[in-house]
Amino acid sequence: MTQDPNFYIIIGAFALTCVAVVSTLSLRGWRDWIALKHAELEMARQRGDAPLPSATSRIEVADLKERVKKLEAIAAGIDI
């Protein structure tokens, strides 16, 4: 049976069909997920929600706060 060429053709066709089905379902799921995220962003934009600040802006704000504290300490005559 393993020497029959039809066996290999059938197994190859079945494997190709499985790969095609899995790929199609994965692509559909990916597109639906992207559409969901797009809808969430659109709803947030319509409600006027402010986007979360990025990590870089948080670091910059923390740095500015630290500088203000140092300047206040200098103004008060406290040595840091």
C-alpha positions as CSV (number, residue, x, y, z in Angstrom):
1,M,0.0,0.0,0.0
2,T,2.8,2.5,0.7
3,Q,4.1,1.9,-2.8
4,D,0.9,3.0,-4.5
5,P,1.4,6.4,-6.1
6,N,-2.3,7.3,-5.6
7,F,-1.8,7.0,-1.8
8,Y,0.8,9.8,-1.9
9,I,-1.3,11.9,-4.2
10,I,-4.3,11.6,-1.8
11,I,-2.2,12.3,1.3
12,G,-0.6,15.3,-0.4
13,A,-3.9,16.7,-1.5
14,F,-5.4,16.2,2.0
15,A,-2.4,18.0,3.6
16,L,-2.7,20.8,1.1
17,T,-6.4,21.1,1.8
18,C,-5.8,21.2,5.6
19,V,-3.1,23.9,5.2
20,A,-5.5,26.0,3.0
21,V,-8.4,25.7,5.5
22,V,-6.2,26.6,8.5
23,S,-4.7,29.5,6.6
24,T,-8.1,30.8,5.5
25,L,-9.5,30.6,9.0
26,S,-6.4,32.3,10.5
27,L,-6.6,35.1,8.0
28,R,-10.3,35.6,8.7
29,G,-9.7,35.7,12.4
30,W,-6.8,38.2,12.0
31,R,-9.0,40.5,9.8
32,D,-11.9,40.3,12.3
33,W,-9.5,41.1,15.2
34,I,-8.1,44.1,13.3
35,A,-11.7,45.2,12.6
36,L,-12.5,44.9,16.3
37,K,-9.5,47.0,17.3
38,H,-10.4,49.6,14.7
39,A,-14.0,49.8,16.0
40,E,-12.7,50.2,19.6
41,L,-10.4,53.0,18.5
42,E,-13.2,54.7,16.6
43,M,-15.5,54.5,19.6
44,A,-12.8,55.9,21.9
45,R,-12.3,58.8,19.4
46,Q,-16.0,59.6,19.3
47,R,-16.3,59.6,23.1
48,G,-13.4,61.9,23.3
49,D,-11.2,59.7,25.5
50,A,-7.7,60.8,25.7
51,P,-5.1,58.3,24.6
52,L,-2.8,56.9,27.2
53,P,0.5,58.7,27.4
54,S,3.5,56.9,25.9
55,A,6.4,55.7,28.1
56,T,8.7,58.4,26.7
57,S,6.3,61.2,27.8
58,R,5.9,59.6,31.2
59,I,9.7,59.6,31.7
60,E,9.9,63.2,30.5
61,V,7.2,64.3,33.0
62,A,9.0,62.4,35.9
63,D,12.3,64.1,34.9
64,L,10.6,67.5,34.9
65,K,9.0,66.9,38.3
66,E,12.4,65.9,39.7
67,R,14.0,69.1,38.4
68,V,11.2,71.2,39.9
69,K,11.8,69.6,43.3
70,K,15.5,70.3,43.0
71,L,14.8,74.0,42.1
72,E,12.4,74.3,45.0
73,A,15.0,72.9,47.4
74,I,17.6,75.3,46.1
75,A,15.1,78.2,46.5
76,A,14.3,77.1,50.0
77,G,18.1,76.8,50.8
78,I,18.0,73.1,51.4
79,D,21.0,71.1,50.2
80,I,20.2,67.9,48.3
